[in-house]
Amino acid sequence: MDFTQKIDPNRTMMSGGPTPGNPGLAQTQAMGAFDPLKTTSFTVNPSGDTALTVQMTLSREATMANGPAREQFLVELFGAQSQISGVGLPSTGSARTPINLCLVIDRSGSMEGPPLEYAKQACAYVVDMMTPNDVLSIVTFEEVVEVLMPPQRVTNKDMIKQGIQQIVPGNTTNLHDGISLGLQQVMANLDPGRVTRLMVLSDGDPTAGIKDFNTLVNLAGGIRERSISATFLGFGPDYNEELLHAMAKRAGGNYYYIPNPQMIPEVFRTEMEKLLTVVARNISIDVKSARWVSLRSPVIGTSGTVQLPDLERGTSLQQVFDMEFANHPLGWYRVATGKLTYEDLINGQNATIDLDFVIEFTSDSTKYSCPVNPKVSGAAQIALASKAVEKTVMGLKTGMLSQLQAVQELQKTQALLTAEGRTNEAAEVTMALQALRTGDHSGAEKTLMGTMLNLDQGKTKN
């Protein structure tokens, strides 16, 4: 059963929710006379021009009372100018949010020749996509890190592109200091009305400066804590895909594997198109379960925060909350509360939407034994697919899986992704399979790192 209703996102959606005297939801709350339509899907549709709309869907109409049970709730965020269940979001015109971008470019010795020339071409392409309302800075790194261009508005594009052409190859790779210097540039122009991001291109493992894995990943985490995101682009066969993937994940940005130098400009273009259409950033969901309810995923325990990537126009994010119930009496209960917070770049405000996780507990086996909502089960399968890809990658790296076994596992994942409409990720798995069959294990692993991140983010184009 599917029912959509509009509600005020600034108030608790159902009666019996947290009150000033009970903000923490200390116990499971009976809902009393709840909607007899037994809503299994509902929409939070704020009035006016807003960056996103939220839809919540239960795994099934009801779950078993007076015994152990487990259900899932699907929370979907839809960026402006997309459609959900026939409900149109407000049109926001062609204006876009200005950006504050720093290009952090590896110019170590291994970039000499076509890689560096295509990187320059890509940087020039980025300049052409920007306007005088945007702020751009450029940092280059090898053994020495330098500010090629301090933060400035993009008013004289020809002069900026002439400066880019002056980049020459150097020696070793000081990734840590390059990122740190890039962060300083965007921090100098932080503005709540701008999308702020670092785009980092590297072709090698860190060989100078701080090289410790955890330190570098923590550096990426610190970027996100400052309301900035970072995208990592790994070029060629020698960069550390585990490191760049982990840094991209912690920094809330994207990850790309670029096998050939000719692809560098196109990948930059793809990332810029995403950046130029961001409508919401710093998105997070704080969730707190009621008594006798355990959160199983993505938060484990009784409470936690899920951080989500930036949301672009016409895209959606899916997050499945898996909950376990020990023993509930009959009736409707609020089993958890959530608070979605984000920066709305359409109206320039910080926004909060209260979420209620409500479900009926019943003794009617025809209700609690019915099939799971296919939309929820599909989203849950996508989350499992990410773990399956990770297991395959680790199996290849450690030798626990043979090439044949890895191919078989990836074929299963490919079929699942295709069935669930995740065509981009299915295509990436196809590329990885082709690489494996030619003996290119490194190329397969680097490709699959991007697949893992995309699936973890739960983002799709509508």
PEVENQUI-V330093 format. One record per residue. N is the residue number from 0. SS is DSSP state (alpha for helix, beta for strand, coil for the rest). NEAR is the number of other C-alpha atoms within 12 Angstrom. Layout:
N:SS:NEAR + N:SS:NEAR
//
This chain:
0:coil:22 + 1:coil:21 + 2:coil:21 + 3:coil:23 + 4:coil:24 + 5:coil:18 + 6:coil:23 + 7:coil:20 + 8:coil:29 + 9:coil:18 + 10:coil:20 + 11:coil:26 + 12:coil:31 + 13:coil:31 + 14:coil:20 + 15:coil:26 + 16:coil:33 + 17:coil:31 + 18:beta:16 + 19:coil:9 + 20:coil:9 + 21:beta:14 + 22:coil:18 + 23:coil:24 + 24:coil:31 + 25:coil:23 + 26:coil:24 + 27:coil:35 + 28:beta:35 + 29:beta:28 + 30:coil:28 + 31:coil:19 + 32:coil:15 + 33:coil:20 + 34:coil:19 + 35:coil:15 + 36:coil:16 + 37:coil:27 + 38:coil:27 + 39:coil:33 + 40:beta:34 + 41:beta:34 + 42:beta:38 + 43:beta:36 + 44:coil:34 + 45:coil:27 + 46:coil:17 + 47:coil:15 + 48:coil:24 + 49:coil:36 + 50:coil:46 + 51:beta:51 + 52:beta:47 + 53:beta:45 + 54:beta:43 + 55:beta:42 + 56:beta:42 + 57:beta:41 + 58:coil:40 + 59:coil:35 + 60:coil:35 + 61:beta:36 + 62:beta:42 + 63:beta:32 + 64:coil:27 + 65:coil:19 + 66:coil:19 + 67:coil:20 + 68:beta:28 + 69:beta:33 + 70:beta:40 + 71:beta:42 + 72:beta:44 + 73:beta:41 + 74:beta:41 + 75:beta:39 + 76:beta:49 + 77:beta:41 + 78:beta:43 + 79:coil:41 + 80:coil:31 + 81:coil:31 + 82:beta:27 + 83:beta:28 + 84:coil:22 + 85:coil:10 + 86:beta:21 + 87:beta:20 + 88:coil:29 + 89:coil:24 + 90:coil:20 + 91:coil:25 + 92:coil:13 + 93:coil:12 + 94:coil:17 + 95:coil:30 + 96:coil:35 + 97:coil:33 + 98:beta:43 + 99:beta:44 + 100:beta:50 + 101:beta:48 + 102:beta:49 + 103:beta:46 + 104:beta:52 + 105:beta:50 + 106:coil:42 + 107:coil:34 + 108:alpha:25 + 109:alpha:27 + 110:alpha:36 + 111:coil:23 + 112:coil:19 + 113:alpha:22 + 114:alpha:33 + 115:alpha:36 + 116:alpha:27 + 117:alpha:31 + 118:alpha:46 + 119:alpha:39 + 120:alpha:28 + 121:alpha:33 + 122:alpha:43 + 123:alpha:30 + 124:alpha:28 + 125:alpha:39 + 126:alpha:38 + 127:alpha:24 + 128:alpha:29 + 129:coil:32 + 130:coil:24 + 131:coil:18 + 132:coil:21 + 133:coil:35 + 134:beta:39 + 135:beta:47 + 136:beta:42 + 137:beta:45 + 138:beta:41 + 139:beta:47 + 140:beta:43 + 141:coil:38 + 142:coil:25 + 143:coil:26 + 144:beta:30 + 145:beta:31 + 146:beta:30 + 147:beta:31 + 148:beta:31 + 149:beta:30 + 150:beta:31 + 151:beta:28 + 152:beta:24 + 153:coil:30 + 154:coil:20 + 155:coil:19 + 156:alpha:25 + 157:alpha:15 + 158:alpha:16 + 159:alpha:30 + 160:alpha:27 + 161:alpha:18 + 162:alpha:24 + 163:alpha:34 + 164:coil:21 + 165:coil:17 + 166:coil:34 + 167:coil:28 + 168:coil:28 + 169:coil:24 + 170:coil:23 + 171:coil:28 + 172:coil:37 + 173:coil:37 + 174:alpha:48 + 175:alpha:39 + 176:alpha:33 + 177:alpha:42 + 178:alpha:48 + 179:alpha:33 + 180:alpha:35 + 181:alpha:46 + 182:alpha:42 + 183:alpha:29 + 184:alpha:33 + 185:alpha:41 + 186:alpha:31 + 187:coil:20 + 188:coil:29 + 189:coil:24 + 190:coil:24 + 191:coil:27 + 192:coil:27 + 193:coil:36 + 194:beta:44 + 195:beta:48 + 196:beta:51 + 197:beta:47 + 198:beta:49 + 199:beta:48 + 200:beta:52 + 201:beta:49 + 202:coil:42 + 203:coil:34 + 204:coil:33 + 205:coil:33 + 206:coil:28 + 207:coil:22 + 208:coil:23 + 209:coil:22 + 210:coil:22 + 211:coil:18 + 212:alpha:23 + 213:alpha:18 + 214:alpha:22 + 215:alpha:33 + 216:alpha:30 + 217:alpha:23 + 218:alpha:36 + 219:alpha:39 + 220:alpha:25 + 221:alpha:23 + 222:alpha:34 + 223:alpha:34 + 224:alpha:19 + 225:coil:24 + 226:coil:36 + 227:coil:43 + 228:beta:46 + 229:beta:49 + 230:beta:46 + 231:beta:47 + 232:beta:46 + 233:beta:45 + 234:beta:41 + 235:coil:31 + 236:coil:26 + 237:coil:25 + 238:coil:33 + 239:coil:32 + 240:alpha:40 + 241:alpha:33 + 242:alpha:34 + 243:alpha:44 + 244:alpha:39 + 245:alpha:32 + 246:alpha:41 + 247:alpha:44 + 248:alpha:37 + 249:alpha:35 + 250:alpha:41 + 251:coil:42 + 252:coil:44 + 253:coil:45 + 254:beta:43 + 255:beta:42 + 256:beta:43 + 257:beta:33 + 258:coil:28 + 259:coil:22 + 260:alpha:31 + 261:alpha:22 + 262:alpha:25 + 263:alpha:37 + 264:alpha:30 + 265:alpha:24 + 266:alpha:34 + 267:alpha:41 + 268:alpha:25 + 269:alpha:23 + 270:alpha:34 + 271:alpha:33 + 272:alpha:20 + 273:alpha:30 + 274:alpha:39 + 275:coil:33 + 276:coil:33 + 277:beta:41 + 278:beta:45 + 279:beta:49 + 280:beta:43 + 281:beta:36 + 282:beta:39 + 283:beta:33 + 284:beta:35 + 285:beta:29 + 286:beta:38 + 287:beta:37 + 288:beta:38 + 289:coil:36 + 290:coil:28 + 291:coil:30 + 292:beta:36 + 293:beta:32 + 294:beta:33 + 295:beta:23 + 296:beta:27 + 297:coil:32 + 298:coil:24 + 299:coil:20 + 300:beta:23 + 301:coil:31 + 302:beta:30 + 303:beta:24 + 304:beta:25 + 305:beta:29 + 306:beta:35 + 307:beta:38 + 308:coil:45 + 309:coil:45 + 310:beta:47 + 311:beta:38 + 312:coil:43 + 313:coil:31 + 314:beta:32 + 315:beta:35 + 316:beta:38 + 317:beta:40 + 318:beta:42 + 319:beta:39 + 320:beta:44 + 321:beta:35 + 322:beta:38 + 323:beta:30 + 324:beta:34 + 325:coil:24 + 326:coil:22 + 327:coil:32 + 328:coil:24 + 329:coil:22 + 330:beta:29 + 331:beta:32 + 332:beta:38 + 333:beta:38 + 334:beta:48 + 335:beta:43 + 336:beta:42 + 337:beta:39 + 338:beta:34 + 339:beta:37 + 340:beta:31 + 341:beta:35 + 342:beta:33 + 343:beta:36 + 344:coil:39 + 345:coil:38 + 346:coil:25 + 347:coil:23 + 348:beta:21 + 349:beta:22 + 350:beta:28 + 351:beta:31 + 352:beta:35 + 353:beta:34 + 354:beta:40 + 355:beta:46 + 356:beta:46 + 357:beta:47 + 358:beta:45 + 359:beta:41 + 360:beta:36 + 361:beta:27 + 362:coil:20 + 363:coil:18 + 364:alpha:15 + 365:alpha:14 + 366:alpha:22 + 367:alpha:27 + 368:coil:21 + 369:coil:17 + 370:coil:20 + 371:coil:27 + 372:coil:27 + 373:alpha:20 + 374:alpha:30 + 375:alpha:32 + 376:alpha:28 + 377:alpha:27 + 378:alpha:40 + 379:alpha:34 + 380:alpha:32 + 381:alpha:39 + 382:alpha:36 + 383:alpha:25 + 384:alpha:37 + 385:alpha:33 + 386:alpha:25 + 387:alpha:31 + 388:alpha:44 + 389:alpha:31 + 390:alpha:26 + 391:alpha:39 + 392:alpha:40 + 393:alpha:24 + 394:alpha:23 + 395:alpha:30 + 396:alpha:21 + 397:alpha:15 + 398:coil:16 + 399:coil:15 + 400:coil:20 + 401:coil:21 + 402:alpha:29 + 403:alpha:21 + 404:alpha:21 + 405:alpha:37 + 406:alpha:31 + 407:alpha:21 + 408:alpha:28 + 409:alpha:43 + 410:alpha:28 + 411:alpha:24 + 412:alpha:40 + 413:alpha:33 + 414:alpha:23 + 415:alpha:29 + 416:alpha:34 + 417:alpha:23 + 418:alpha:18 + 419:coil:26 + 420:coil:21 + 421:coil:30 + 422:alpha:22 + 423:alpha:23 + 424:alpha:38 + 425:alpha:34 + 426:alpha:24 + 427:alpha:35 + 428:alpha:45 + 429:alpha:27 + 430:alpha:30 + 431:alpha:39 + 432:alpha:37 + 433:alpha:24 + 434:alpha:25 + 435:alpha:31 + 436:alpha:22 + 437:coil:16 + 438:coil:19 + 439:coil:20 + 440:alpha:32 + 441:alpha:30 + 442:alpha:35 + 443:alpha:38 + 444:alpha:42 + 445:alpha:44 + 446:alpha:43 + 447:alpha:47 + 448:alpha:44 + 449:alpha:43 + 450:alpha:45 + 451:alpha:40 + 452:alpha:42 + 453:alpha:40 + 454:alpha:41 + 455:alpha:41 + 456:alpha:37 + 457:coil:37 + 458:beta:34 + 459:beta:31 + 460:beta:26 + 461:coil:21
//
